[in-house]
Amino acid sequence: QVQLVESGGGLVQAGGSLRLSCAASGSIFNVNAMGWYRQAPGKQRELVAVFINGGRTNYADSVKGRFTISRDSAKNTVYLQMNSLKPEDTAVYYCKVDRGPYYTAYWGQGTQVTVSS
């Protein structure tokens, strides 16, 4: 089992920045990928950024150049640095881990990010 706890969300004005953190615990081995998703009201959950074990990253087109995903392996924590925030970034942001030979998915509880115009 993997437990994920997100933090760092909040209310910020457009153009501002936030850094989200996701602290992982439990069976943190054989991790295939770790990343961030978001879900805005009335919309489907979507990929924001993912860190592939091995160093590769992938970002949604809407956040490229503004968001940066990173990981501190010693702390078992993944981060999402969010710059130049826009109102359309408003959503609940979820941390996700895929692990094991069958890519079992684990989700955090989410952290609210609200960007005011």
N, C-alpha and C positions, 0 to 999 in steps of 0.2 A: 504494500500500500504506500501511496505517496500523499502527503498532505501539503497543500499550498495555501499560503496566506498572503494576500495582496495588501499593500498599503501605499499611501502617497497621493491618493485621489483628493479632490476638493474642488473648490470654486475658484476660477481664475478668469481674468479678463482676456478678451481676444488679443493675441500677440504675446501673451505670457507663456510661462513654462511650468511644467511639473515633472517630477521624476517618480515613476511608479516602481515599487519593489515587490518582488515575489520571493518569499522565503520558503524553501522546500525542505521537507523532512520525511523520514520514513525510509522506504526502500529506494534510495536514490542511487541506483546503479543500472547499467544497461539502458541509459537514457538516450533515446533516439533524437528527440527534439524537445525544445522548450520555447514557448513563445507567448504572445499576447493576442487576444481577441477582444472584440468589443461588440456591444449590442445597444443600439439606440432604440428608443421607444418606437414601436411599430415597424422595426426593421429586423432583418435576420442577423444573427451573429456572424461577424466577419473577421477574417484574419487581419491583424494589424502588422505584426512583425514576428518572425520566428528565428530562433537560433538553433542551427543544426549542430549536433555533436560532431565536432571536427572543424568548426569554424565558419561555416557558411551561414549567411543570413538572407532573409527574404522579407520584403516589405510590400504592403499594399501601395498601389500607385498614389493613393490619396495622401499618404504620409511620407513618401520618399523625400528626402532632403530636410525634413522637419523632425522626424523621430529617429532615435537610435536605440537599438537593443544591445545590451551587453550582459555579461555574466561574470560573477565572482565565484569561482569554483570553491575556494576555501570557505566561503560563507554559504554555499549552496543557495545562492540568490541570483535571480535574473532581474534586470532593470529595464525600464523603458523611459528614456529621456525624451520628453515631449516639448518641443520648442515651437514658437510661432503658432500657438494654438488658435484654432478657429471654432466658431460656434458649432459647426458641423462635426467637430470632434467629440461633442457631448455624448456620453454613453457610459454604460457600465463596462469597465475593462476587466477582463478575466485572464488569469494566468493558466496556461495549459502545459502539461507534460505528457509526452508519449514515451513509453518505455517498454522494454522487453521484446521478445521475438515476435510478438503479435501486435506490437504498437498499442498497448493498452493506454487509454487516455485518462488523465486525471485533471480535474478542474478545481480552481480556487473558487471562493465565494463571490469574488468580484469587488471592485472598488469604483465608486462613482466619480466621474470626471464631468464637471459642468463648466462650460466656457461661455461667458456672457459677451454679448455684442456691444 
